[in-house]
Amino acid sequence: IIQQTVNQHFTDCTVITIAHRITSILDSDMVLFLSEGLIEEYDSPKKLLKDKSSSLAQLVAEYTRRSNTGFGS
């Protein structure tokens, strides 16, 4: 419900999201991916996901794998 509210009421605003659930950023226009406080990637999620070597693509792949097998596996 929070994501839906942000999408409906802040369409013309810059929204900074600190994501704990990777799926919450996939609809964003742009993603800034930090690693150890340094910028690692900055682009649209669509472009980053196309590049299988990108950190975002690897994180989504790991999230998907764990979701399909269970996080305790």
N, CA, C and O atoms as a Maestro MAE file, in Angstrom:
{
 s_m_m2io_version
 :::
 2.0.0
}

f_m_ct {
 s_m_title
 :::
 protein
 m_atom[292] {
  # First column is atom index #
  i_m_mmod_type
  r_m_x_coord
  r_m_y_coord
  r_m_z_coord
  i_m_residue_number
  s_m_chain_name
  s_m_pdb_residue_name
  s_m_pdb_atom_name
  i_m_atomic_number
  :::
  1 25 0.818 -1.188 0.000 1 A "ILE " " N  " 7
  2 3 0.000 0.000 0.000 1 A "ILE " " CA " 6
  3 2 0.871 1.265 0.000 1 A "ILE " " C  " 6
  4 15 0.485 2.279 -0.582 1 A "ILE " " O  " 8
  5 25 2.023 1.213 0.637 2 A "ILE " " N  " 7
  6 3 2.922 2.370 0.637 2 A "ILE " " CA " 6
  7 2 3.438 2.639 -0.772 2 A "ILE " " C  " 6
  8 15 3.428 3.779 -1.234 2 A "ILE " " O  " 8
  9 25 3.888 1.591 -1.450 3 A "GLN " " N  " 7
  10 3 4.399 1.743 -2.815 3 A "GLN " " CA " 6
  11 2 3.322 2.292 -3.743 3 A "GLN " " C  " 6
  12 15 3.600 3.145 -4.586 3 A "GLN " " O  " 8
  13 25 2.119 1.814 -3.595 4 A "GLN " " N  " 7
  14 3 0.994 2.279 -4.406 4 A "GLN " " CA " 6
  15 2 0.727 3.769 -4.149 4 A "GLN " " C  " 6
  16 15 0.495 4.526 -5.092 4 A "GLN " " O  " 8
  17 25 0.758 4.181 -2.907 5 A "THR " " N  " 7
  18 3 0.548 5.585 -2.550 5 A "THR " " CA " 6
  19 2 1.640 6.470 -3.142 5 A "THR " " C  " 6
  20 15 1.347 7.530 -3.695 5 A "THR " " O  " 8
  21 25 2.877 6.048 -3.029 6 A "VAL " " N  " 7
  22 3 3.991 6.809 -3.602 6 A "VAL " " CA " 6
  23 2 3.809 6.940 -5.110 6 A "VAL " " C  " 6
  24 15 3.972 8.029 -5.660 6 A "VAL " " O  " 8
  25 25 3.475 5.847 -5.779 7 A "ASN " " N  " 7
  26 3 3.297 5.869 -7.234 7 A "ASN " " CA " 6
  27 2 2.153 6.776 -7.666 7 A "ASN " " C  " 6
  28 15 2.243 7.416 -8.713 7 A "ASN " " O  " 8
  29 25 1.097 6.843 -6.895 8 A "GLN " " N  " 7
  30 3 -0.071 7.645 -7.259 8 A "GLN " " CA " 6
  31 2 0.098 9.129 -6.948 8 A "GLN " " C  " 6
  32 15 -0.331 9.974 -7.733 8 A "GLN " " O  " 8
  33 25 0.708 9.453 -5.832 9 A "HIS " " N  " 7
  34 3 0.704 10.834 -5.357 9 A "HIS " " CA " 6
  35 2 2.019 11.590 -5.543 9 A "HIS " " C  " 6
  36 15 2.070 12.797 -5.310 9 A "HIS " " O  " 8
  37 25 3.058 10.913 -5.949 10 A "PHE " " N  " 7
  38 3 4.353 11.569 -6.097 10 A "PHE " " CA " 6
  39 2 4.943 11.362 -7.488 10 A "PHE " " C  " 6
  40 15 6.160 11.255 -7.636 10 A "PHE " " O  " 8
  41 25 4.090 11.307 -8.501 11 A "THR " " N  " 7
  42 3 4.554 11.025 -9.863 11 A "THR " " CA " 6
  43 2 5.488 12.103 -10.405 11 A "THR " " C  " 6
  44 15 6.365 11.796 -11.213 11 A "THR " " O  " 8
  45 25 5.327 13.338 -9.990 12 A "ASP " " N  " 7
  46 3 6.169 14.434 -10.481 12 A "ASP " " CA " 6
  47 2 7.254 14.835 -9.490 12 A "ASP " " C  " 6
  48 15 7.793 15.939 -9.566 12 A "ASP " " O  " 8
  49 25 7.570 13.948 -8.570 13 A "CYS " " N  " 7
  50 3 8.550 14.243 -7.524 13 A "CYS " " CA " 6
  51 2 9.722 13.273 -7.587 13 A "CYS " " C  " 6
  52 15 9.601 12.157 -8.093 13 A "CYS " " O  " 8
  53 25 10.842 13.716 -7.070 14 A "THR " " N  " 7
  54 3 11.966 12.818 -6.874 14 A "THR " " CA " 6
  55 2 11.728 12.066 -5.575 14 A "THR " " C  " 6
  56 15 11.514 12.671 -4.524 14 A "THR " " O  " 8
  57 25 11.767 10.751 -5.656 15 A "VAL " " N  " 7
  58 3 11.549 9.904 -4.483 15 A "VAL " " CA " 6
  59 2 12.819 9.099 -4.249 15 A "VAL " " C  " 6
  60 15 13.293 8.406 -5.149 15 A "VAL " " O  " 8
  61 25 13.361 9.186 -3.064 16 A "ILE " " N  " 7
  62 3 14.532 8.394 -2.696 16 A "ILE " " CA " 6
  63 2 14.047 7.222 -1.863 16 A "ILE " " C  " 6
  64 15 13.413 7.398 -0.822 16 A "ILE " " O  " 8
  65 25 14.356 6.022 -2.340 17 A "THR " " N  " 7
  66 3 13.918 4.800 -1.667 17 A "THR " " CA " 6
  67 2 15.133 4.029 -1.191 17 A "THR " " C  " 6
  68 15 16.033 3.739 -1.980 17 A "THR " " O  " 8
  69 25 15.169 3.700 0.070 18 A "ILE " " N  " 7
  70 3 16.171 2.778 0.595 18 A "ILE " " CA " 6
  71 2 15.452 1.450 0.705 18 A "ILE " " C  " 6
  72 15 14.559 1.277 1.535 18 A "ILE " " O  " 8
  73 25 15.850 0.515 -0.140 19 A "ALA " " N  " 7
  74 3 15.067 -0.709 -0.308 19 A "ALA " " CA " 6
  75 2 15.637 -1.877 0.479 19 A "ALA " " C  " 6
  76 15 16.833 -2.164 0.443 19 A "ALA " " O  " 8
  77 25 14.752 -2.527 1.177 20 A "HIS " " N  " 7
  78 3 15.085 -3.788 1.830 20 A "HIS " " CA " 6
  79 2 14.499 -4.946 1.037 20 A "HIS " " C  " 6
  80 15 14.948 -6.086 1.154 20 A "HIS " " O  " 8
  81 25 13.508 -4.645 0.241 21 A "ARG " " N  " 7
  82 3 12.912 -5.629 -0.670 21 A "ARG " " CA " 6
  83 2 13.225 -5.177 -2.083 21 A "ARG " " C  " 6
  84 15 12.802 -4.102 -2.511 21 A "ARG " " O  " 8
  85 25 13.955 -5.988 -2.792 22 A "ILE " " N  " 7
  86 3 14.431 -5.610 -4.119 22 A "ILE " " CA " 6
  87 2 13.292 -5.282 -5.076 22 A "ILE " " C  " 6
  88 15 13.455 -4.442 -5.961 22 A "ILE " " O  " 8
  89 25 12.151 -5.923 -4.913 23 A "THR " " N  " 7
  90 3 11.031 -5.676 -5.822 23 A "THR " " CA " 6
  91 2 10.484 -4.261 -5.704 23 A "THR " " C  " 6
  92 15 9.822 -3.784 -6.626 23 A "THR " " O  " 8
  93 25 10.745 -3.579 -4.592 24 A "SER " " N  " 7
  94 3 10.202 -2.233 -4.403 24 A "SER " " CA " 6
  95 2 10.872 -1.186 -5.284 24 A "SER " " C  " 6
  96 15 10.341 -0.083 -5.420 24 A "SER " " O  " 8
  97 25 12.010 -1.488 -5.882 25 A "ILE " " N  " 7
  98 3 12.688 -0.497 -6.719 25 A "ILE " " CA " 6
  99 2 12.570 -0.779 -8.211 25 A "ILE " " C  " 6
  100 15 12.993 0.043 -9.023 25 A "ILE " " O  " 8
  101 25 12.013 -1.907 -8.584 26 A "LEU " " N  " 7
  102 3 11.990 -2.287 -9.993 26 A "LEU " " CA " 6
  103 2 11.124 -1.377 -10.853 26 A "LEU " " C  " 6
  104 15 11.317 -1.321 -12.067 26 A "LEU " " O  " 8
  105 25 10.181 -0.666 -10.257 27 A "ASP " " N  " 7
  106 3 9.342 0.275 -11.003 27 A "ASP " " CA " 6
  107 2 9.911 1.689 -11.007 27 A "ASP " " C  " 6
  108 15 9.294 2.600 -11.560 27 A "ASP " " O  " 8
  109 25 11.054 1.881 -10.412 28 A "SER " " N  " 7
  110 3 11.668 3.212 -10.354 28 A "SER " " CA " 6
  111 2 12.181 3.626 -11.731 28 A "SER " " C  " 6
  112 15 12.484 2.783 -12.575 28 A "SER " " O  " 8
  113 25 12.271 4.941 -11.943 29 A "ASP " " N  " 7
  114 3 12.824 5.447 -13.204 29 A "ASP " " CA " 6
  115 2 14.328 5.211 -13.274 29 A "ASP " " C  " 6
  116 15 14.860 4.822 -14.314 29 A "ASP " " O  " 8
  117 25 15.008 5.452 -12.151 30 A "MET " " N  " 7
  118 3 16.456 5.293 -12.081 30 A "MET " " CA " 6
  119 2 16.825 4.623 -10.762 30 A "MET " " C  " 6
  120 15 16.123 4.752 -9.759 30 A "MET " " O  " 8
  121 25 17.947 3.905 -10.790 31 A "VAL " " N  " 7
  122 3 18.446 3.226 -9.596 31 A "VAL " " CA " 6
  123 2 19.903 3.631 -9.397 31 A "VAL " " C  " 6
  124 15 20.708 3.593 -10.328 31 A "VAL " " O  " 8
  125 25 20.221 4.015 -8.173 32 A "LEU " " N  " 7
  126 3 21.600 4.286 -7.779 32 A "LEU " " CA " 6
  127 2 21.992 3.155 -6.843 32 A "LEU " " C  " 6
  128 15 21.441 3.033 -5.749 32 A "LEU " " O  " 8
  129 25 22.932 2.335 -7.263 33 A "PHE " " N  " 7
  130 3 23.341 1.154 -6.504 33 A "PHE " " CA " 6
  131 2 24.656 1.479 -5.808 33 A "PHE " " C  " 6
  132 15 25.654 1.789 -6.459 33 A "PHE " " O  " 8
  133 25 24.649 1.406 -4.483 34 A "LEU " " N  " 7
  134 3 25.843 1.686 -3.689 34 A "LEU " " CA " 6
  135 2 26.456 0.394 -3.173 34 A "LEU " " C  " 6
  136 15 25.749 -0.561 -2.852 34 A "LEU " " O  " 8
  137 25 27.765 0.381 -3.098 35 A "SER " " N  " 7
  138 3 28.485 -0.728 -2.483 35 A "SER " " CA " 6
  139 2 29.570 -0.126 -1.600 35 A "SER " " C  " 6
  140 15 30.448 0.590 -2.083 35 A "SER " " O  " 8
  141 25 29.506 -0.415 -0.320 36 A "GLU " " N  " 7
  142 3 30.454 0.120 0.658 36 A "GLU " " CA " 6
  143 2 30.530 1.646 0.576 36 A "GLU " " C  " 6
  144 15 31.606 2.230 0.699 36 A "GLU " " O  " 8
  145 25 29.374 2.284 0.367 37 A "GLY " " N  " 7
  146 3 29.292 3.737 0.342 37 A "GLY " " CA " 6
  147 2 29.711 4.394 -0.959 37 A "GLY " " C  " 6
  148 15 29.701 5.621 -1.056 37 A "GLY " " O  " 8
  149 25 30.079 3.611 -1.959 38 A "LEU " " N  " 7
  150 3 30.502 4.151 -3.248 38 A "LEU " " CA " 6
  151 2 29.491 3.794 -4.327 38 A "LEU " " C  " 6
  152 15 28.885 2.723 -4.296 38 A "LEU " " O  " 8
  153 25 29.315 4.707 -5.287 39 A "ILE " " N  " 7
  154 3 28.392 4.440 -6.390 39 A "ILE " " CA " 6
  155 2 28.972 3.343 -7.271 39 A "ILE " " C  " 6
  156 15 30.082 3.460 -7.789 39 A "ILE " " O  " 8
  157 25 28.204 2.284 -7.429 40 A "GLU " " N  " 7
  158 3 28.622 1.167 -8.267 40 A "GLU " " CA " 6
  159 2 27.906 1.203 -9.617 40 A "GLU " " C  " 6
  160 15 28.505 0.915 -10.653 40 A "GLU " " O  " 8
  161 25 26.620 1.560 -9.597 41 A "GLU " " N  " 7
  162 3 25.834 1.611 -10.831 41 A "GLU " " CA " 6
  163 2 24.786 2.711 -10.715 41 A "GLU " " C  " 6
  164 15 24.291 3.013 -9.629 41 A "GLU " " O  " 8
  165 25 24.464 3.298 -11.857 42 A "TYR " " N  " 7
  166 3 23.388 4.285 -11.903 42 A "TYR " " CA " 6
  167 2 22.776 4.230 -13.293 42 A "TYR " " C  " 6
  168 15 23.411 4.608 -14.277 42 A "TYR " " O  " 8
  169 25 21.539 3.758 -13.365 43 A "ASP " " N  " 7
  170 3 20.834 3.653 -14.645 43 A "ASP " " CA " 6
  171 2 19.405 3.232 -14.361 43 A "ASP " " C  " 6
  172 15 19.013 3.084 -13.204 43 A "ASP " " O  " 8
  173 25 18.639 3.042 -15.400 44 A "SER " " N  " 7
  174 3 17.271 2.552 -15.209 44 A "SER " " CA " 6
  175 2 17.333 1.078 -14.823 44 A "SER " " C  " 6
  176 15 18.243 0.369 -15.252 44 A "SER " " O  " 8
  177 25 16.388 0.608 -14.026 45 A "PRO " " N  " 7
  178 3 16.374 -0.811 -13.674 45 A "PRO " " CA " 6
  179 2 16.329 -1.698 -14.920 45 A "PRO " " C  " 6
  180 15 16.960 -2.754 -14.961 45 A "PRO " " O  " 8
  181 25 15.583 -1.265 -15.928 46 A "LYS " " N  " 7
  182 3 15.463 -2.047 -17.163 46 A "LYS " " CA " 6
  183 2 16.832 -2.270 -17.814 46 A "LYS " " C  " 6
  184 15 17.159 -3.390 -18.207 46 A "LYS " " O  " 8
  185 25 17.620 -1.214 -17.927 47 A "LYS " " N  " 7
  186 3 18.951 -1.340 -18.532 47 A "LYS " " CA " 6
  187 2 19.882 -2.175 -17.663 47 A "LYS " " C  " 6
  188 15 20.633 -3.009 -18.170 47 A "LYS " " O  " 8
  189 25 19.832 -1.949 -16.354 48 A "LEU " " N  " 7
  190 3 20.707 -2.708 -15.461 48 A "LEU " " CA " 6
  191 2 20.352 -4.188 -15.459 48 A "LEU " " C  " 6
  192 15 21.241 -5.035 -15.378 48 A "LEU " " O  " 8
  193 25 19.074 -4.508 -15.546 49 A "LEU " " N  " 7
  194 3 18.661 -5.913 -15.544 49 A "LEU " " CA " 6
  195 2 19.025 -6.620 -16.844 49 A "LEU " " C  " 6
  196 15 19.203 -7.838 -16.854 49 A "LEU " " O  " 8
  197 25 19.138 -5.876 -17.940 50 A "LYS " " N  " 7
  198 3 19.554 -6.475 -19.216 50 A "LYS " " CA " 6
  199 2 21.006 -6.932 -19.164 50 A "LYS " " C  " 6
  200 15 21.380 -7.900 -19.826 50 A "LYS " " O  " 8
  201 25 21.820 -6.236 -18.380 51 A "ASP " " N  " 7
  202 3 23.236 -6.566 -18.234 51 A "ASP " " CA " 6
  203 2 23.383 -7.568 -17.091 51 A "ASP " " C  " 6
  204 15 23.374 -7.191 -15.919 51 A "ASP " " O  " 8
  205 25 23.517 -8.829 -17.437 52 A "LYS " " N  " 7
  206 3 23.559 -9.890 -16.423 52 A "LYS " " CA " 6
  207 2 24.754 -9.767 -15.483 52 A "LYS " " C  " 6
  208 15 24.765 -10.380 -14.415 52 A "LYS " " O  " 8
  209 25 25.764 -8.978 -15.868 53 A "SER " " N  " 7
  210 3 26.916 -8.802 -14.983 53 A "SER " " CA " 6
  211 2 26.729 -7.627 -14.018 53 A "SER " " C  " 6
  212 15 27.571 -7.404 -13.148 53 A "SER " " O  " 8
  213 25 25.637 -6.877 -14.165 54 A "SER " " N  " 7
  214 3 25.411 -5.743 -13.258 54 A "SER " " CA " 6
  215 2 25.082 -6.244 -11.853 54 A "SER " " C  " 6
  216 15 24.549 -7.339 -11.673 54 A "SER " " O  " 8
  217 25 25.403 -5.437 -10.894 55 A "SER " " N  " 7
  218 3 25.125 -5.798 -9.500 55 A "SER " " CA " 6
  219 2 23.632 -5.943 -9.249 55 A "SER " " C  " 6
  220 15 23.206 -6.838 -8.519 55 A "SER " " O  " 8
  221 25 22.832 -5.062 -9.855 56 A "LEU " " N  " 7
  222 3 21.383 -5.160 -9.673 56 A "LEU " " CA " 6
  223 2 20.856 -6.461 -10.258 56 A "LEU " " C  " 6
  224 15 20.048 -7.140 -9.624 56 A "LEU " " O  " 8
  225 25 21.301 -6.820 -11.461 57 A "ALA " " N  " 7
  226 3 20.846 -8.065 -12.084 57 A "ALA " " CA " 6
  227 2 21.243 -9.271 -11.236 57 A "ALA " " C  " 6
  228 15 20.461 -10.209 -11.081 57 A "ALA " " O  " 8
  229 25 22.440 -9.247 -10.696 58 A "GLN " " N  " 7
  230 3 22.891 -10.353 -9.851 58 A "GLN " " CA " 6
  231 2 22.095 -10.416 -8.554 58 A "GLN " " C  " 6
  232 15 21.767 -11.504 -8.082 58 A "GLN " " O  " 8
  233 25 21.783 -9.268 -7.978 59 A "LEU " " N  " 7
  234 3 20.987 -9.229 -6.752 59 A "LEU " " CA " 6
  235 2 19.572 -9.750 -6.996 59 A "LEU " " C  " 6
  236 15 19.040 -10.510 -6.187 59 A "LEU " " O  " 8
  237 25 18.966 -9.344 -8.107 60 A "VAL " " N  " 7
  238 3 17.625 -9.822 -8.449 60 A "VAL " " CA " 6
  239 2 17.649 -11.323 -8.713 60 A "VAL " " C  " 6
  240 15 16.739 -12.035 -8.288 60 A "VAL " " O  " 8
  241 25 18.672 -11.817 -9.404 61 A "ALA " " N  " 7
  242 3 18.790 -13.255 -9.667 61 A "ALA " " CA " 6
  243 2 18.911 -14.035 -8.363 61 A "ALA " " C  " 6
  244 15 18.282 -15.082 -8.205 61 A "ALA " " O  " 8
  245 25 19.710 -13.534 -7.432 62 A "GLU " " N  " 7
  246 3 19.869 -14.187 -6.127 62 A "GLU " " CA " 6
  247 2 18.564 -14.147 -5.342 62 A "GLU " " C  " 6
  248 15 18.176 -15.140 -4.728 62 A "GLU " " O  " 8
  249 25 17.891 -13.007 -5.360 63 A "TYR " " N  " 7
  250 3 16.596 -12.865 -4.681 63 A "TYR " " CA " 6
  251 2 15.584 -13.860 -5.252 63 A "TYR " " C  " 6
  252 15 14.865 -14.525 -4.507 63 A "TYR " " O  " 8
  253 25 15.536 -13.951 -6.579 64 A "THR " " N  " 7
  254 3 14.605 -14.867 -7.248 64 A "THR " " CA " 6
  255 2 14.928 -16.314 -6.901 64 A "THR " " C  " 6
  256 15 14.035 -17.111 -6.611 64 A "THR " " O  " 8
  257 25 16.219 -16.643 -6.933 65 A "ARG " " N  " 7
  258 3 16.632 -18.013 -6.611 65 A "ARG " " CA " 6
  259 2 16.234 -18.369 -5.185 65 A "ARG " " C  " 6
  260 15 15.693 -19.446 -4.936 65 A "ARG " " O  " 8
  261 25 16.500 -17.474 -4.263 66 A "ARG " " N  " 7
  262 3 16.164 -17.742 -2.859 66 A "ARG " " CA " 6
  263 2 14.662 -17.786 -2.631 66 A "ARG " " C  " 6
  264 15 14.175 -18.578 -1.825 66 A "ARG " " O  " 8
  265 25 13.933 -16.941 -3.336 67 A "SER " " N  " 7
  266 3 12.469 -16.933 -3.202 67 A "SER " " CA " 6
  267 2 11.870 -18.242 -3.688 67 A "SER " " C  " 6
  268 15 10.887 -18.737 -3.136 67 A "SER " " O  " 8
  269 25 12.479 -18.797 -4.734 68 A "ASN " " N  " 7
  270 3 11.966 -20.042 -5.307 68 A "ASN " " CA " 6
  271 2 12.356 -21.269 -4.499 68 A "ASN " " C  " 6
  272 15 11.669 -22.289 -4.555 68 A "ASN " " O  " 8
  273 25 13.455 -21.186 -3.745 69 A "THR " " N  " 7
  274 3 13.917 -22.350 -2.990 69 A "THR " " CA " 6
  275 2 13.705 -22.195 -1.492 69 A "THR " " C  " 6
  276 15 13.849 -23.161 -0.742 69 A "THR " " O  " 8
  277 25 13.369 -21.008 -1.055 70 A "GLY " " N  " 7
  278 3 13.230 -20.743 0.379 70 A "GLY " " CA " 6
  279 2 14.522 -20.174 0.908 70 A "GLY " " C  " 6
  280 15 15.596 -20.663 0.560 70 A "GLY " " O  " 8
  281 25 14.447 -19.155 1.740 71 A "PHE " " N  " 7
  282 3 15.636 -18.463 2.220 71 A "PHE " " CA " 6
  283 2 16.494 -19.322 3.141 71 A "PHE " " C  " 6
  284 15 17.680 -19.036 3.305 71 A "PHE " " O  " 8
  285 25 15.944 -20.338 3.730 72 A "GLY " " N  " 7
  286 3 16.722 -21.194 4.618 72 A "GLY " " CA " 6
  287 2 17.462 -22.294 3.896 72 A "GLY " " C  " 6
  288 15 18.232 -23.030 4.512 72 A "GLY " " O  " 8
  289 25 17.242 -22.419 2.595 73 A "SER " " N  " 7
  290 3 17.875 -23.506 1.832 73 A "SER " " CA " 6
  291 2 19.283 -23.169 1.428 73 A "SER " " C  " 6
  292 15 19.950 -23.978 0.782 73 A "SER " " O  " 8
  :::
 }
 m_bond[291] {
  # First column is bond index #
  i_m_from
  i_m_to
  i_m_order
  :::
  1 1 2 1
  2 2 3 1
  3 3 4 2
  4 3 5 1
  5 5 6 1
  6 6 7 1
  7 7 8 2
  8 7 9 1
  9 9 10 1
  10 10 11 1
  11 11 12 2
  12 11 13 1
  13 13 14 1
  14 14 15 1
  15 15 16 2
  16 15 17 1
  17 17 18 1
  18 18 19 1
  19 19 20 2
  20 19 21 1
  21 21 22 1
  22 22 23 1
  23 23 24 2
  24 23 25 1
  25 25 26 1
  26 26 27 1
  27 27 28 2
  28 27 29 1
  29 29 30 1
  30 30 31 1
  31 31 32 2
  32 31 33 1
  33 33 34 1
  34 34 35 1
  35 35 36 2
  36 35 37 1
  37 37 38 1
  38 38 39 1
  39 39 40 2
  40 39 41 1
  41 41 42 1
  42 42 43 1
  43 43 44 2
  44 43 45 1
  45 45 46 1
  46 46 47 1
  47 47 48 2
  48 47 49 1
  49 49 50 1
  50 50 51 1
  51 51 52 2
  52 51 53 1
  53 53 54 1
  54 54 55 1
  55 55 56 2
  56 55 57 1
  57 57 58 1
  58 58 59 1
  59 59 60 2
  60 59 61 1
  61 61 62 1
  62 62 63 1
  63 63 64 2
  64 63 65 1
  65 65 66 1
  66 66 67 1
  67 67 68 2
  68 67 69 1
  69 69 70 1
  70 70 71 1
  71 71 72 2
  72 71 73 1
  73 73 74 1
  74 74 75 1
  75 75 76 2
  76 75 77 1
  77 77 78 1
  78 78 79 1
  79 79 80 2
  80 79 81 1
  81 81 82 1
  82 82 83 1
  83 83 84 2
  84 83 85 1
  85 85 86 1
  86 86 87 1
  87 87 88 2
  88 87 89 1
  89 89 90 1
  90 90 91 1
  91 91 92 2
  92 91 93 1
  93 93 94 1
  94 94 95 1
  95 95 96 2
  96 95 97 1
  97 97 98 1
  98 98 99 1
  99 99 100 2
  100 99 101 1
  101 101 102 1
  102 102 103 1
  103 103 104 2
  104 103 105 1
  105 105 106 1
  106 106 107 1
  107 107 108 2
  108 107 109 1
  109 109 110 1
  110 110 111 1
  111 111 112 2
  112 111 113 1
  113 113 114 1
  114 114 115 1
  115 115 116 2
  116 115 117 1
  117 117 118 1
  118 118 119 1
  119 119 120 2
  120 119 121 1
  121 121 122 1
  122 122 123 1
  123 123 124 2
  124 123 125 1
  125 125 126 1
  126 126 127 1
  127 127 128 2
  128 127 129 1
  129 129 130 1
  130 130 131 1
  131 131 132 2
  132 131 133 1
  133 133 134 1
  134 134 135 1
  135 135 136 2
  136 135 137 1
  137 137 138 1
  138 138 139 1
  139 139 140 2
  140 139 141 1
  141 141 142 1
  142 142 143 1
  143 143 144 2
  144 143 145 1
  145 145 146 1
  146 146 147 1
  147 147 148 2
  148 147 149 1
  149 149 150 1
  150 150 151 1
  151 151 152 2
  152 151 153 1
  153 153 154 1
  154 154 155 1
  155 155 156 2
  156 155 157 1
  157 157 158 1
  158 158 159 1
  159 159 160 2
  160 159 161 1
  161 161 162 1
  162 162 163 1
  163 163 164 2
  164 163 165 1
  165 165 166 1
  166 166 167 1
  167 167 168 2
  168 167 169 1
  169 169 170 1
  170 170 171 1
  171 171 172 2
  172 171 173 1
  173 173 174 1
  174 174 175 1
  175 175 176 2
  176 175 177 1
  177 177 178 1
  178 178 179 1
  179 179 180 2
  180 179 181 1
  181 181 182 1
  182 182 183 1
  183 183 184 2
  184 183 185 1
  185 185 186 1
  186 186 187 1
  187 187 188 2
  188 187 189 1
  189 189 190 1
  190 190 191 1
  191 191 192 2
  192 191 193 1
  193 193 194 1
  194 194 195 1
  195 195 196 2
  196 195 197 1
  197 197 198 1
  198 198 199 1
  199 199 200 2
  200 199 201 1
  201 201 202 1
  202 202 203 1
  203 203 204 2
  204 203 205 1
  205 205 206 1
  206 206 207 1
  207 207 208 2
  208 207 209 1
  209 209 210 1
  210 210 211 1
  211 211 212 2
  212 211 213 1
  213 213 214 1
  214 214 215 1
  215 215 216 2
  216 215 217 1
  217 217 218 1
  218 218 219 1
  219 219 220 2
  220 219 221 1
  221 221 222 1
  222 222 223 1
  223 223 224 2
  224 223 225 1
  225 225 226 1
  226 226 227 1
  227 227 228 2
  228 227 229 1
  229 229 230 1
  230 230 231 1
  231 231 232 2
  232 231 233 1
  233 233 234 1
  234 234 235 1
  235 235 236 2
  236 235 237 1
  237 237 238 1
  238 238 239 1
  239 239 240 2
  240 239 241 1
  241 241 242 1
  242 242 243 1
  243 243 244 2
  244 243 245 1
  245 245 246 1
  246 246 247 1
  247 247 248 2
  248 247 249 1
  249 249 250 1
  250 250 251 1
  251 251 252 2
  252 251 253 1
  253 253 254 1
  254 254 255 1
  255 255 256 2
  256 255 257 1
  257 257 258 1
  258 258 259 1
  259 259 260 2
  260 259 261 1
  261 261 262 1
  262 262 263 1
  263 263 264 2
  264 263 265 1
  265 265 266 1
  266 266 267 1
  267 267 268 2
  268 267 269 1
  269 269 270 1
  270 270 271 1
  271 271 272 2
  272 271 273 1
  273 273 274 1
  274 274 275 1
  275 275 276 2
  276 275 277 1
  277 277 278 1
  278 278 279 1
  279 279 280 2
  280 279 281 1
  281 281 282 1
  282 282 283 1
  283 283 284 2
  284 283 285 1
  285 285 286 1
  286 286 287 1
  287 287 288 2
  288 287 289 1
  289 289 290 1
  290 290 291 1
  291 291 292 2
  :::
 }
}
